[in-house]
Amino acid sequence: MTTVTATHTFLSTSLNQTLALGQAIGTGIEGPLVITLTGDLASGKTALVQGLARGLEVPQEYYITSPSYTLVNEYPGRIPLCHADLYRLGDHADITDTGLEEMLDQPIILAIEWPARLDGHRFENHLAIHIHILAKKTRRFEMTAYGLPAVNLLKQIKK
């Protein structure tokens, strides 16, 4: 079976633009989805998730932080958001040991920072976002959608 894919690149020159991109993604999501986030430290992964939370209607009283020490933070919203940061895991962690495997069966949005730490695990339907630091405040977001729900989301964002 061939996986449907699409790509889109977005250039951000400010924190507000990064938050707006995240919010547009969150607003466009219609059902459960895995979003993988890769990029160097301080590239804007957590900022993008903060915008994503606004688009998913996570209440304003929830401050979205990186779950570096807790591994996963969970937030209520139009669709619940689980934000995982795997940076502190050793390379090649088993997805079953992280607890993320159970989350994949839930009707949630699962945003995963540092997904390469998972032992080669591949997500069937997901949005992969790679963030490149171009300058102090400038980032290039390369987004690749895998599967029809993610492709449709990317088409909506490009409008």
LUMGUVO-503249 format. One record per residue: chain; x, y, z of N, C-alpha, C in turn. Coordinates in steps of 0.05 Angstrom, whole numbers. Example, Ala and Ser with C-alpha at 12.3 -4.5 7.8 and 13.67 -1.06 7.14 Angstrom:
2
 ch    n_x    n_y    n_z   ca_x   ca_y   ca_z    c_x    c_y    c_z
  A    264   -114    156    246    -90    156    264    -66    156
  A    257    -45    142    273    -21    143    258      1    157
// end
This chain:
159
 ch    n_x    n_y    n_z   ca_x   ca_y   ca_z    c_x    c_y    c_z
  A     17    -24      0      0      0      0     18     25      0
  A     12     44    -17     27     68    -20     16     89      0
  A     35    102     15     27    122     34     24    149     19
  A      2    163     24     -2    189     12     16    209     27
  A     31    225     12     49    245     25     46    272     12
  A     53    292     26     54    320     16     75    335     33
  A     86    356     21    106    372     36     99    402     34
  A    108    417     53    104    446     54    127    458     71
  A    137    481     62    157    495     77    146    522     86
  A    152    529    111    143    555    122    167    569    134
  A    169    595    129    191    610    140    180    628    162
  A    192    627    186    184    644    208    207    663    215
  A    201    688    219    221    708    227    216    719    255
  A    197    706    269    192    716    297    178    694    313
  A    179    697    339    164    679    356    134    679    350
  A    123    703    345     95    705    339     87    690    314
  A    104    690    293     98    674    269     99    644    275
  A    118    636    292    119    608    299     95    599    314
  A     86    616    333     62    610    348     37    609    330
  A     36    628    310     14    628    291     14    603    274
  A     37    593    265     38    569    250     28    545    267
  A     37    543    292     27    522    309     -3    524    313
  A    -14    549    316    -42    552    320    -58    544    295
  A    -47    551    271    -60    543    246    -61    512    244
  A    -40    499    252    -39    470    251    -61    459    270
  A    -61    469    295    -80    460    315   -109    465    307
  A   -114    488    295   -141    495    286   -150    476    264
  A   -132    468    247   -139    451    224   -142    422    230
  A   -132    413    253   -133    385    259   -162    377    265
  A   -170    355    253   -198    346    256   -200    320    272
  A   -178    306    276   -179    281    291   -151    273    301
  A   -149    251    314   -123    242    325   -100    243    305
  A    -77    252    315    -54    255    297    -29    254    313
  A     -8    243    302     19    244    313     34    266    298
  A     47    283    313     64    304    301     92    300    313
  A    112    295    295    139    292    304    154    318    299
  A    170    326    318    185    352    317    214    347    320
  A    230    354    299    259    351    301    272    378    296
  A    295    382    307    310    406    304    329    409    328
  A    348    426    325    367    431    346    354    442    371
  A    369    442    393    359    455    418    354    484    412
  A    332    494    423    324    522    419    316    530    391
  A    307    509    376    299    515    348    270    524    347
  A    254    519    368    226    529    368    206    506    370
  A    214    482    377    196    460    379    174    465    399
  A    182    473    423    162    478    444    144    502    437
  A    156    523    425    140    546    417    119    537    397
  A    126    520    378    106    510    359     84    495    374
  A     91    479    394     70    464    409     53    484    425
  A     64    506    434     48    526    448     27    537    430
  A     34    543    405     14    552    385     -6    530    379
  A      4    505    376    -13    482    371    -35    480    393
  A    -27    484    417    -46    482    440    -68    503    437
  A    -61    528    429    -81    549    425   -101    540    403
  A    -91    529    381   -108    520    360   -126    497    368
  A   -117    481    387   -133    459    397   -151    467    420
  A   -151    493    426   -168    505    447   -162    495    475
  A   -136    490    480   -127    485    507   -132    510    523
  A   -145    508    546   -152    532    562   -127    549    568
  A   -130    575    567   -108    594    571    -93    590    597
  A   -107    580    618    -93    577    644    -72    555    644
  A    -71    539    623    -50    519    620    -26    531    606
  A     -3    532    620     21    542    608     36    518    596
  A     41    519    571     53    497    556     83    498    559
  A     95    478    572    124    478    576    135    452    564
  A    161    452    561    174    427    551    174    406    573
  A    165    382    566    164    361    587    191    346    589
  A    213    361    589    240    349    589    244    330    612
  A    233    337    635    238    320    659    215    301    665
  A    191    307    655    168    291    660    162    272    637
  A    175    275    615    172    260    590    147    267    575
  A    124    268    588     99    275    574     82    294    591
  A     72    316    579     53    333    591     26    330    576
  A      4    329    591    -22    325    579    -39    350    584
  A    -54    358    563    -71    382    565    -99    376    553
  A   -120    387    566   -146    383    555   -151    403    532
  A   -167    396    513   -173    414    491   -195    403    474
  A   -200    416    452   -220    406    433   -214    377    426
  A   -188    371    422   -177    344    421   -154    345    441
  A   -153    326    461   -132    327    481   -104    327    468
  A    -86    342    480    -58    344    470    -39    331    490
  A    -23    313    480     -1    302    496     25    310    482
  A     42    323    498     67    334    488     90    318    501
  A    105    303    485    127    287    495    154    299    486
  A    173    298    504    200    307    498    219    284    505
  A    231    272    485    247    248    489    277    254    490
  A    284    279    493    312    287    492    329    273    514
  A    318    269    537    333    257    559    334    227    558
  A    319    215    540    321    186    537    347    179    522
  A    357    156    528    381    147    513    372    141    484
  A    392    139    467    386    132    439    373    104    439
  A    356    100    420    343     74    414    325     64    437
  A    310     82    449    290     74    469    268     58    456
  A    256     40    471    234     24    461    208     39    467
  A    191     42    446    167     58    450    149     46    472
  A    150     20    476    133      8    497    143     17    525
  A    169     22    528    179     31    554    173     60    560
  A    166     76    540    160    104    544    131    109    551
  A    113     90    546     85     94    551     71    107    527
  A     86    114    507     74    127    483     57    108    467
  A     64     82    467     50     63    451     20     62    458
  A     14     63    484    -14     63    493    -28     89    484
  A    -13    111    483    -25    136    474    -34    136    445
  A    -19    120    429    -25    118    400    -53    107    395
  A    -64     93    414    -91     82    411   -113    101    422
  A   -105    124    432   -124    143    443   -131    165    423
  A   -155    177    425   -162    199    407   -150    225    416
  A   -124    227    412   -109    251    421    -91    261    398
  A    -79    285    403    -57    295    387    -32    289    403
  A    -14    275    392     11    268    405     34    282    391
  A     45    303    403     68    318    393     93    307    406
  A    112    298    390    136    285    401    161    300    392
  A    175    311    411    201    323    406    222    301    408
  A    242    302    390    264    283    389    254    255    384
  A    237    251    363    227    224    357    248    204    349
  A    271    213    340    292    195    332    302    178    355
  A    296    186    380    304    171    403    289    144    405
  A    266    143    392    251    118    392    265     98    373
  A    268     74    381    283     54    367    272     49    338
  A    276     69    321    268     66    293    238     64    289
  A    222     71    309    192     69    306    182     88    284
  A    165     78    268    153     94    246    123     97    252
  A    113    121    248     85    126    252     72    127    225
  A     50    112    222     37    110    196     26    137    186
  A      7    148    201     -6    173    194      5    195    213
  A     21    213    202     32    233    220     42    257    203
  A     47    279    218     58    303    207     86    305    218
  A    107    304    201    134    307    210    143    335    205
  A    153    349    225    162    376    223    192    378    231
  A    208    387    212    236    391    218    242    421    218
  A    254    430    239    259    459    242    289    465    239
  A    294    483    220    322    492    215    325    520    226
  A    347    525    241    353    551    251    369    565    229
  A    358    587    219    372    602    197    387    627    208
  A    375    639    229    387    663    241    375    664    269
  A    383    685    284    374    687    312    344    683    316
  A    328    695    299    299    693    302    286    680    277
  A    301    671    259    290    660    234    292    629    233
  A    269    617    227    268    588    226    254    579    200
  A    263    557    189    250    544    167    237    518    176
  A    211    516    173    196    493    181    190    476    156
  A    202    452    155    197    434    133    178    413    143
  A    154    413    131    132    396    141    127    375    119
  A    126    349    128    119    327    110     96    312    123
  A     75    309    107     50    296    116     51    267    106
  A     45    248    123     42    220    116     14    211    122
  A      0    202    102    -27    193    106    -47    215    100
  A    -71    207     91    -91    226     82    -99    248    102
  A   -103    241    128   -111    263    146    -89    284    148
  A    -64    276    149    -42    296    151    -39    311    125
  A    -43    298    102    -41    312     76    -63    333     74
  A    -87    326     82   -109    345     82   -104    369    100
  A    -92    363    124    -85    385    142    -64    404    129
  A    -44    392    117    -23    409    104    -35    426     82
  A    -53    415     66    -66    430     45    -81    454     57
  A    -95    450     79   -109    471     92    -91    493    103
  A    -68    486    113    -48    505    124    -37    522    102
  A    -33    510     78    -20    524     56    -38    546     44
  A    -64    546     50    -82    565     38    -76    593     49
// end
